[in-house]
Amino acid sequence: VAGSGGYGFIASVADMVARNKAGKAFLSLDKGERPLPPAPVGGETVAVLTQAGRLLLFPLTEIREMAKGKGLMLIDLVKNDEVVGVAAIGNQPLRIEGSGRGGKASIQILDVKSQAEFRGARARRGQDIPFRLKPTGLDLTSNH
């Protein structure tokens, strides 16, 4: 689980369930941040994508499992940038969703070989993606 401010952690579904009607403070967010859709852990690599088109891939082992909180810094964000997608992937192509010219929805695929230049340590800034689109998220629907 992660927020748009670039922090996140690994959690079990049991930690996300609340018994009372008022809910449960699970993910701590700073003012103006929003939670991102939770991503299933489907591999050993974490992919973090920002609105400005920066991508960072790092080993899943660099994130802790927590019951609640803010988590660890996933990516170093520049001012006015935010995280739009987080995924835990295996050895598979990464599908980047975004809007191209005229706001037309587009999906670009970053193959496994091309992912090497985006690998680094957690909390680094990442590299610019090689596509001409404004990223809106990572498509986790297909795993081929």
N, C-alpha and C positions, 0 to 999 in steps of 0.2 A: 504494500500500500504506500502511496506517496501523495504529496500535495504539490501544487503548482510552484511553490517556492523552492523546490529542489531537494527536499528532505524526504526520507522514507525508510521503511523497515519491512522485514518479513513478519507475517502474522498468521496464526492459524484461524480457521473459520470460527472455532469455538471462542476465540478472544473477541470476535466481532459481534457475538450474540449478546443481547441484553435481555434481562428478565423483566425489568419494570417498564411501564408504558412511556416514561419520560425519556428513555433511551440511555445512552452511555457515551461519555467522552472517551473516544477511542483514538482518533488521530488529532494531534494538536496542530493547529494552523495559526499563522500570524495573520494580522489584519489584511484583508484584500486577497488572501490566498483561497484557493478552492481545492477540494479533494479531487484526485484523479480516479477513474474507474480502477478497482483492484485488478491486478494482473495475476493469473495463475502462474505458479512456478513451473515452467515447462522445460527448463534447461539449466545450464550452469553459467550462463552469461546474462548480465543485466544490460539492457539497452535503455538509454535515457535520451529523449528528443526534446529540443526546446523550440519555442515559437520562432526564434531568429534563425532556425535551421542548423543548429549545432547538435551533433550526435556524439555520445560517449558510450563505449562498451567496456565493461569491466567484470571481473569474476564475481559470481554470486556469493562466494565465501567472504567478500569484503563487507557484506551487510549482516547486521545482527538480527536475530529473531527476538521480538519484543511483544508484550501483551498490549501495550498502549504507549502513546507518547508522540514525539515529533520525529524521532529516528535520527539517522545519520545523514550528513550532506551527501547527496548522490552526484551532483554536478555543480560546478562553480558558475553561477549565473552573473551576467553583466546587468547593469541597471536596465530596468524596463523589459527584461526578458523573463519568460516563465516556462516551466516544463509543461509540455502538452501530451507526452506519452512516456510510459514506462512499461517495459516487458522483460520477462525472464525467458530467454530463448535458448534453444539448443543449436546444433550445427545446421542451420536452415537459413533461407533467404529472409530478409527483414522487409516487411511491407510498410512503407511510409505513406500515410494519408496526408493530403493537403489540397490547397486550391491553387490552380494555375492561372493562366491568363483569363481575365474576365470573371474570376471567381469560380471557374469551372472545377468541379471535384476531380481529383486525380489521385492515382496510387502509383508510386514508383517503387521498384523492387531493388534492394541492395543485396547483391548475391554474396555468398559466404566468403569468396575470395576477396571481394572489395571491402569487406568488413574489417580486415586486418588494420587498415590505417586509422580506424576509429577506436581501436583498443587502447586502454590506458588504465590508470589507477582511479579508484573512486575519488570524487571531489575535484577532479580536474575540469578544465573548461570544455574539452571535446573539440571536434573538428567540424568545419562547415560541410554540409551534405552537398553532393555534386548535382543536385537537381534544381530546376527552376520552378519551385513551388513554395507556397507558404505552408509550412507544416501545421497540421491540426491534430495529429495523433499517430499511433502505431496500430495497424490492423492486425489483430491477434486471432482472427477467425480461421485462417487456413494455416495449417502446419505442413506444407510440403517442401 
